[in-house]
Amino acid sequence: MEDRMIRFIAALRAGGVRVSLAESADAFLAVDNLGVQDREAFRLSLRATLVKDASSLPTFDELFPLFFDSSDNPPMQDLTEDMSPEEAHMLAQALRMFNEQLRKMMEKLLRGEQLSQQELQQLGQMVGLNRTDDLRYKEWMAKRMMRALRFDEVKDALREMMELMAQMGMNKERLQQMRELLRANQQALQDQIAQYAGQKIADNMSEQRPDESIDDLLDRPFGALSDKDMDRLRKEVSRLANRLRSRIALRQKRAKSGQLDAKATIRANLKHGGVPMEIKHRDHRLKPKLVVICDISTSMRHCSELMLSLVYALQDLVTKTHAFAFIDHLEFISPDFVGREAKDAIGEVLVRMPPGHYSTDLGYSLENFNQDYMDTVDGRTTFILVGDARNNYNDPRLDIFQTISRRSRRTIWINPEPPMLWGSGDSDMLKYAPLCDNVAIAATLGELTQAIDHLLVQ
């Protein structure tokens, strides 16, 4: 209990409740005197000693049950235990109509089996729950876990299964009873996932590190960033952009003159008898034209979000930016930024394109680009792709990427993965890299900033 109270107090602090050491000591003293047998007295003793103002009460009330209420999972019932041999035979026949992955999940619901702790942990890792430390995202994370479980497909399959069994002649009353029990089991599974999401977020909050300096966060890998870390880095983007703008503008000013223009020099100096008193230069194109394609799947979301934030904060240093985002298909997102703050536009894009379970398909996204947007690339374009090149073993469409590389002035790939991982598993990076003019490793915001610093000077 003492350890749980320590973690609860740490979570309160992470949730914005100010709790001093003296108040923590008061809480332990109150519990020593009142005990923990009376749940309501225990709750009130903690609330009286740890909460100082009314604005902190909602955080306390939300966190308390996640730490101190029973963690028993919602009950589920086994529909198969009282089936007759004929009904069991019909059920087995109906289940054979579905693929193995769907059938396993359907059987789990029919038998009333809850998800194991390992299955919950795998789902949580898949959707980024391990890095979430804000209870406002509890319902959203639970929905993402349900989506990763392909729960909607399972429910549709169960409805189809019931129709098949009706066609086989199963009793209508028995079918209605099964439908009701299945609905109850589905709700219990949803409750189990929501309960796990809340408890995991609460645990994450209790394990939060003390606030680090912003310089330390700049060197923290994207995969290790928490929601709180990302909030701080989003605010830091503006300061980094201002610093970059000054440095890049100075270099552009020094590079105002292009190559010597011999013909223009001769024409300008005819009045001087051909003596080259006035030297003429060709116009030097200082501002690049950018096409940026960002992978916003689960593993790349933080990197791509900060990349887009920096690029749009530096719009005065480029001629034009065409921005795209992809997971399993490509979307043109530049219109989202028109007349809006970059952070608002990016937030809307991320909500509109939620990550799925192993759904990244860069090859198909390049097909989309080839069909609809290849005219954005020409001899003045710097083409930038931000991604880890993990393509789920789909066709990487190297032919299209080679065409883009040939048409553009420069082709740059920004990848957060270290080169030692390229080519492992479903990584196609070793195939794409030779087609690029430059590959930048950017696993942190600091490295990403350096990469942008170099790419905006041509």
N, C-alpha and C positions, 0 to 999 in steps of 0.2 A: 504493500500500500504506500509506503514512504517513497519508493521509486516512482510509482504512478503519480503521486502528488507532485514530485519534482518535475516530471515531464509535463504535467498539466499546467503548472506555473510557467514553465518555459514556453508552452504553446500560447498561453494568455499573452505573454510578452510579445511573442511573434505576431499575435493578432492585434497588437496595438494597445493592450491594456498595460498601464504602468503599475508594476508590482515591485516594491522595494524589498531589500533583504529583511528589514524589520517586519514588513507585512507578511512575508513568507513565514517568518518565525512565529508570528501571531497565529497563522493558519494551522501550523503544526501543533501549537499549544492548545488551540481550540479543539482540534481533533483528539488530542490526548485526553482532554477533559470530558468530551461528549461521546467519544467513540464513533464507530462507523455502522453500528447495527441499525439505527434509525436513519434510513436513507435521506429523508427530508431534513432532519436535524443536521446531518452531515453536510448536505448541499448548502443549507442556510449558513452554517458556520464558515464554510469556505467563501461564500458570497460576501458575508459581512466583513471578513478580514482581508479579502483580496480585491474587491471592487470598490472604488472610491466615488465614481460618478455614474449617473444613469446611462450615459452614452456607451459605457463598457458592458452593460448588462446583456445585450444581445449576444456579444461574443462569448461571455461566460455561459449563458444558457445553451448556446450551440455546442460548445466544447465539452461541457460537463458530462452529458450522456455518452459522448464518444470515449471518455476515459473511465467512467465509473459505473455505467449501466451494464447489464448483462450483455455479453457479446454472442449469445446463442443465436444461431441462424434461424430465419423463419421456417416453420415446419412445412414439409412436403409429404404427399401421400403416394403410395405405390398403387398404380391403377391395374397392374398385372396380377397382383397376388390373389384376387378372387375371381379371375377369369375362368370360364369353362374351357375345356380343350378346344371346342369349336371356335370360340371367340379368340383364343390364343392363336389358332391356326389362321384365322382371317387377318389378325393383326400382323403376323409374320409375313403373310402374302403381301399385304399393303406396304409394309416397310421395305420390301425388296424393290419397290418401284423407285426408291430414292438413292442418291449417291451415298457413299460411305460416310463422308463428313456430316451431311445432314442427318443421316440415319443414327449416327452415334449421339448427336444432340437430342434427337427426338426420343430415343430410347432412354436417355438420362431423365428427360421430363416425364416419360411414361412411368418409369420406376421410382420417381420422386427422389432422385439423387441430387444433392447439392453440389456446387462446384467445389473442388478441393482447394486447399490453400495454395498449392502449387499452380493450379489453373488460374486462380485469382491473381497471383503474383505475375504470371506470364501476361495476362490481359493488361494488368496495370503497367508493366514495363512497355508493352506494345503501344500504349496510348500516351505515355509520358507521365503517368501518375506518380512515379517515384520522384519526379522533380517538382511536383505541385505542392505548394505550401500556403495556399490561400483557400479558405473554406467557401469563398464565393464561386469557386469552380467545381464544387462537389457534384452538383447535378449534371453539369456539362461533362465531367469526367465519367460519371456513371453512364451517360448516354453514349459516350465514345466507346466504353467497354462493351456495351450492348451491341453497338455497331460492329466492333471487331469480332464479336461472337456470332455475327450474322443472324441476330435474333429475329429480325423481320422475315428473313427467308425461312427460318425454322417455323415461325408461326404460320406462314403461308403453306408450308409443307404439311403441318399438322392438320390444317383445315382440309387440304386435299386428301390426306390419309383418311379422315373421317368420312368424306364423300365416297371414297373407294369402298370403305367398310359398309356404308349404307347400301351401295350397289350390290355388295356381296350378300346382303340379306340380314345384317345385324339388327337386332331389336332396337326400335326407335328410342324407347325409354333408356335402354342401356347406353346408347350413343349419347343421349342428352346428359346422362350422369358422367360419362367420360369427358364430355366437353367442359362441364363445370369443374371437374377435378383438374383437368389440364389447365384451365384458366387460372385456378388457384395456384397450381404449381408454377406457372409462368410468372404470376405476380410475386410469389415467394422468391423465385430466382432473381427477379428485378430488385426486390428488397434486399436480398443478400449482397448483390453487387453495389447497390447504393450505400449499404451499411459499411462494406469493405472500403469503398472510396472515401467515405467520411473519416473512418478510423485511420486509414493510411495517410490522409492529408493531415490529420491531427498529430500523428506520429512524426510526420515530416516537420511540422511546425515546432514540435518539442525538441527536435534535433538540429534546429537551425544554428548555424555558426554566428558568432558576433559579427556585426557589420564590418566588412573589410573596406580598406581604402579603395577608391575607384581605380587607382593604378593597378591594384591586385586583380580587380575584376576584369580589367582590360586583357590580362594574361590568362584568364580562366577559360578552358576549352568550352565551346558552345554546349557540348553534351553534358557538362557538369553545372550548367547555370540553372538556378531555381527561378520561379516566377518573380520573387523579390529581386533577385540579381538582374533579371531582364528589365524590370521596371526602372532600376537605377541606370542601366545601360541605355535605355531608350531616352532618358533625360540627358545622358552624356553625349548622345549623337550630335546634338546641336553645337555643343562646345567643340567637339572634334571637327565638325564641318567648318566652323569659323576658322579654326587653326589651319585646316587644310586649304581653305579658300585663300587665305593670306599667302601661304607658301606657294601655291600653284600660280596665283595671279602674279606674284613677283617673278617667277620663272618665265611665265608667258610674256611679261613686259620686257624682260631681257632678251627674249627671242623674237622680238617684233619683226626684224628684217629677215626676209627669206633669201633665196639664192640670187646672185647677181643676174640682172636681166640685161644682157648685152645690147639687144636691139633697142630697148627703151632708153638705155644710156646714150647710145649713138644719136638717136632722134632728139633727145633732150639737149644735147650739146652741139647741135649743128650751129646754133647761134654763137658758139664759142670757137668756131672753126674746127670742130671735131675734137677739141681738147676736152677730155672727160672731167669737167669741173663738177658736174652733178651726177652722182652715182644713183642709179635706179635699181630696185630689187623687185623680184616677183613677190606678189602677195603671199604671205606665210599664213597658212591656215592654222590658227591657234586653238580654236575650239573644236573638239572632236564631236562626231555624231555617234551616239551610242545605241546599240541594240542589246538589251539585257534580258536574259532568260534565266529564271530562278526556280530551282527545285524547292517546293514548299511541303514536301513529305515530312513525316515525323522527325527523321534524323537531320533534316536540313532546315527546319522551320526558323530557328533562331538566327542562323547565319544569313539566310535569304532575307529575313525581315530587316535586319540591321544593314545589309547591303543596300536594299531598296531605300531605306531611310537616309543613308549617307548620299546615295546618288541623287535623290530628289532634293536634298538640302544643298546640293552643289549645282543646281540647274543653270545658274548664271555663268558657269564655266564650260558649258557644253552647248552645241548648236541645237541638238534635238535628242530626246531620249524616247525610244520605243521600248516599253517594259512588258514582259510576259511572265506568267507563272504557270507551272505545270506540276501535276502528280501523275495521273494516268491520261491526261489530255492537256492541251495548251489553251490558255486564255490570255487575251490581250487586255492588260490591266491599266494602260496609260490613261484611258478615260476616267478611271476611278480617282485619279489624282487632280483632275481639273477643278480648280476653285476650292480645293480642300487641303487641310493639313495632311502631311504625309502619313503621320501615325494613324489618323482616322481612316484614311484610304486603305492602308495596309491591313489594319484591323478588320475592315469589312471583307477584304479579299481572303484573309485567313479563315474567317467564319464561313464564307461562301464556298471555300474549297477545303473541307475538312479532310485530314489524312485518313487513309484506310489501312487495311491489313495487307502488307506486301503488295501494294497496288501501283507502285511507281513504274511508269513506262515512258522512258525518254525517247525511245525510237518512234513510238506512235506520236509523241508530242512534236518531234522533228518533222514527221509527215504533215501534221497540222500546219506547222510553220511553212513548209515547202509549198503547200497548196494555197495558203491564204496571205502570207506575209513576207515572202521572199523578196518582194520589191522594196522592203525597208533596208536591204543590204546592198551597198554599192562600194565603189573604190574609196569613199570617204569615211566608211563606217568602222568603228571599233566594235567588234562583236564579242560579248562577254557571256559566258555560261557559268552559273553558280550552281554546283551540284557535286555529289560524291560519285557520280557515274555508276551507281548501283541500279541495275535495270531489271532485276527479277528474271534474268535469263531470257528477256525478250530481245527481238532483233534490234541492235543498236543503231541501225540505219546510218552506217558510216558513210555511205554514198552521199546522203543529203548533207551531213556535216562537212564532208570534203568540199562539196559545192559552196557551202556558206563560207568556208575558209578561203576558197579561191576567189570568191567575189569581194570579200571584205578587205579593208586595209590591214587590220590586225585581228587575230582571233586569240582571245584570252580565256583560259579556264581557271576558275577559282574553286579550289577543292579543300575542305577542312580535314580530309583524311591524310595521314602520313603516307609517303610513297611505298613504304614496306607493306601496306595493305592493298595497294593497287593490284588488280588482277586476281585477288582472292575472292572466293565465293562468286557472287553475281556482279563483281566490279568489272566494268569495261574500260576503265581509265587507261590502261596500257594500249588500248586500241585507239582511243581518242587523242591521247597526248601527242603523238607524232604529227597530227594534223593541226596543232595549235602553234602560234608564234610564241606564246608564253603560258606556262602553267604556274599559278601562284598557290602556295600552301597557306591557307588562312583558317586556322582552327580556333582563333580568338579574335575579339574585336580589335585588339591592337594590330594583329597581323592583317586583318581585313582592311584597316585604315591605311596601312603601308601599301597594300596592293592597289587601293584606289588612288593613292598619292602618285604612284608610278603610271597607272594606266591613263590618267587624265592629261598627261603630257606626252605629246606625240612628236 
